[in-house]
Amino acid sequence: MDKLLGEVDPQIVEIVANDLTRQQNSLMLIPSENYASRAVMETQASILANKYAEGYPGERYYNGCEFMDEVESLAIERAKALFGVEHVNVQPHAGSQANMAVYHALLEPGDTILGMSLSQGGHLTHGANVNFSGNFYNIAAYGVDAETERIDMEEIACLAEQHRPRLIVVGATAYPRHFDFAAWRQVADAVGAYLLADIAHIAGLIAGGVHPDPVPYADVITTTTHKTLRGPRGAMIMCKAEYADKIDRAVFPGLQGGPFLHTIAARAVAFKEASDPDFKRYQAQIVKNAKALAARLTENGFRLVSGGTDNHLMLIDLTTKYEKLSGRQAADHLEDAGIIVNKNTIPFDKRKPRTTSGLRIGTPMITTRGMAEDEMILVADFITETLENRQKAAIKRQIREKVKELCAQFPIYDFLSY
Ligand SMILES: *Cc1c(COP(=O)(O)O)cnc(C)c1O
């Protein structure tokens, strides 16, 4: 029981140590990822993981939950204060479960949801046909305007009028522009639909005051806690008081059993970190870095979907610079150089989701490391040089060394050793 992990399972230690080296030595540019703080990680590894606590604070189905009540209440109060919302459920295990719970709470199977299509930037849970959302509900999908590559609210209003959805989802995983939540509220009101804002990607930006706030407009808000919010893996649902009971019952006992109190405690820690003025500066820097990176990539001849970014991510359309290079190939070449991005469809993509014509790039992680606008020039140039020389293994190796040198100036988790 008291043996160290290294004694019990050296194989796992080796894998973890290898990934630490990878996380240290590469430029991690996947916009949905982040480096959680030491305090968050310490909480996740705590003894709170040992406890069952089905139910909610003050009304558990297990005994011995005194401290579980304390920690969950703290997480709830901090989330309410951070976002200024009336009710919070901090139990969903992940963002997908949070969305599932909202649909389960407010809809009947077969009801119509208007959500962004996966191929244009929406999430699987917004109605993709391979997902429960596409199977259990009737889906009407929206995308972006073919010219501007931005959401056109007039078009959304027409779709809503045509399909009369019971619920409208505003939110995305690959949309580089702001959402105008007030305009979405108007559309929802015009057809009597619930408005769900899924802010999984942009929750940190919203808490940091650098993205418009959905709270005055949305009936329900879902978010993950591990993306720009920089907490542990997990999610939460925020809503107006009138939906509180329905939402809570949908999460437990509707969809989940025992909550993960260790990660709920870590969420509480992350909310505390997010209420610090440093967090506001961090979020502002994420956006400044994204804009600087986008500007340099554009200078280097890449076309960005919608021409740039307002948030933490951008989509490169590879087709204009390299007709034959798919997103999948480009992402693999970049990995050879220590640059981790993900392939992504671009709006109206002619290639399949497994191949794609685009790359999705984000700045949350490199900003957490302390990189700023000057480094963004280097990052953009590394990306450009790698793709220009993608058939030359020796050059990619050289770039990988340069990437490693840059990363060495911005260490992560220096306190860890294996
Ligand atoms: C990441 C994401 C989710 C789902 O999160 P998981 O924790 O991976 O299930 C839901 N919605 C949006 C918009 C996301 O970006």
The ligand as an SDF file (V2000), in Angstrom:
LIG
                    3D

 15 15  0  0  0  0  0  0  0  0999 V2000
  -14.2850   19.8850  -26.0140 C   0  0  0  0  0  0  0  0  0  0  0  0
  -15.7030   20.2120  -26.2550 C   0  0  0  0  0  0  0  0  0  0  0  0
  -16.7480   19.4740  -25.6850 C   0  0  0  0  0  0  0  0  0  0  0  0
  -16.5870   18.1270  -25.0280 C   0  0  0  0  0  0  0  0  0  0  0  0
  -15.6730   17.9320  -24.1300 O   0  0  0  0  0  0  0  0  0  0  0  0
  -15.1560   16.4720  -23.6800 P   0  0  0  0  0  0  0  0  0  0  0  0
  -14.7010   16.7770  -22.3010 O   0  0  0  0  0  0  0  0  0  0  0  0
  -14.0810   16.1180  -24.6280 O   0  0  0  0  0  0  0  0  0  0  0  0
  -16.2980   15.5250  -23.7240 O   0  0  0  0  0  0  0  0  0  0  0  0
  -18.0460   19.9230  -25.8540 C   0  0  0  0  0  0  0  0  0  0  0  0
  -18.2970   21.0240  -26.5670 N   0  0  0  0  0  0  0  0  0  0  0  0
  -17.3310   21.7380  -27.1460 C   0  0  0  0  0  0  0  0  0  0  0  0
  -17.7070   22.9570  -27.9210 C   0  0  0  0  0  0  0  0  0  0  0  0
  -16.0050   21.3530  -27.0310 C   0  0  0  0  0  0  0  0  0  0  0  0
  -15.0560   22.0550  -27.6310 O   0  0  0  0  0  0  0  0  0  0  0  0
  1  2  1  0
  2  3  1  0
  2 14  2  0
  3  4  1  0
  3 10  2  0
  4  5  1  0
  5  6  1  0
  6  7  2  0
  6  8  1  0
  6  9  1  0
 10 11  1  0
 11 12  2  0
 12 13  1  0
 12 14  1  0
 14 15  1  0
M  END
$$$$
